[in-house]
Amino acid sequence: MSSSIVQRLDDIRRQISRAAEAAGRDPLTVQLCAVSKTFPASAVQEAVAAGQTLFGENRVQEALEKIPLVTGGRWHLIGHLQSNKVRKILPLVEMIHGVDSAGLAADISRIGAELGLRPRILLQVNVASDDAKFGFPVSGLRQALPQLLALPAIQIEGLMTIPLLEGDPRPHFAALRRLRDELATAAHPLPELSMGMSGDFPAAISEEATIVRVGSAIFGGR
Ligand SMILES: *Cc1c(COP(=O)(O)O)cnc(C)c1O
């Protein structure tokens, strides 16, 4: 088992490098966020031993239980976050990917300020206009962005999306990149694009993903 996590990590890193080079990018501009949801702390610890430090969890309760058991990990919360769980999770994670409403962003800013933190966040965008997914609609984000950027304690570092399960994800990755290019300014460059999972991360990298969230291709099927 342990050798397979090591081997798969190695394989994913190679695929990331290949996709980056094919797109004319420096592979070091792509961060691998290893998604460890449903897998035990022991599996994460094996990945740490293989040199992986950044991990993603999508549920707060699971993250609260697992993170203290792992030595040497850095954590991103990648899933939907409810306002009533912000206070507990903020001290444990470096970044929150799924910020999908102005209300949640305001709560993260307020609670971050109370805790003396400056939370780094990504705004989740529903580029596919899929009713079943969380995220700002594109037009809603255009409208809300000035108000979001004015929140005092959060650092908005970029955008995140989860495309539809079916169909070609690449148009959605391209749409997120174009939206970022449209919204970015010198004061708020929105450098991070969190997109791409086990099945499609090379395509996301060719559309300028800076963080790929890869779970099952590293840890196995869930
Ligand atoms: C589970 C999950 C992933 C990883 O999915 P895999 O297909 O296992 O790579 C990525 N992003 C989010 C938001 C997830 O919940």
The ligand as an SDF file (V2000), in Angstrom:
LIG
                    3D

 15 15  0  0  0  0  0  0  0  0999 V2000
  -12.9070   15.2040   -3.9650 C   0  0  0  0  0  0  0  0  0  0  0  0
  -12.5540   16.5040   -4.5370 C   0  0  0  0  0  0  0  0  0  0  0  0
  -11.4660   16.6220   -5.4300 C   0  0  0  0  0  0  0  0  0  0  0  0
  -10.6090   15.4470   -5.8660 C   0  0  0  0  0  0  0  0  0  0  0  0
  -11.3210   14.5940   -6.6970 O   0  0  0  0  0  0  0  0  0  0  0  0
  -10.5980   13.3080   -7.3830 P   0  0  0  0  0  0  0  0  0  0  0  0
  -11.4660   13.0120   -8.5270 O   0  0  0  0  0  0  0  0  0  0  0  0
  -10.5910   12.2480   -6.3420 O   0  0  0  0  0  0  0  0  0  0  0  0
   -9.2370   13.7350   -7.7480 O   0  0  0  0  0  0  0  0  0  0  0  0
  -11.1780   17.8720   -5.9300 C   0  0  0  0  0  0  0  0  0  0  0  0
  -11.8910   18.9580   -5.5880 N   0  0  0  0  0  0  0  0  0  0  0  0
  -12.9290   18.8850   -4.7230 C   0  0  0  0  0  0  0  0  0  0  0  0
  -13.6630   20.1310   -4.3810 C   0  0  0  0  0  0  0  0  0  0  0  0
  -13.2910   17.6650   -4.1750 C   0  0  0  0  0  0  0  0  0  0  0  0
  -14.3270   17.6010   -3.3240 O   0  0  0  0  0  0  0  0  0  0  0  0
  1  2  1  0
  2  3  1  0
  2 14  2  0
  3  4  1  0
  3 10  2  0
  4  5  1  0
  5  6  1  0
  6  7  2  0
  6  8  1  0
  6  9  1  0
 10 11  1  0
 11 12  2  0
 12 13  1  0
 12 14  1  0
 14 15  1  0
M  END
$$$$
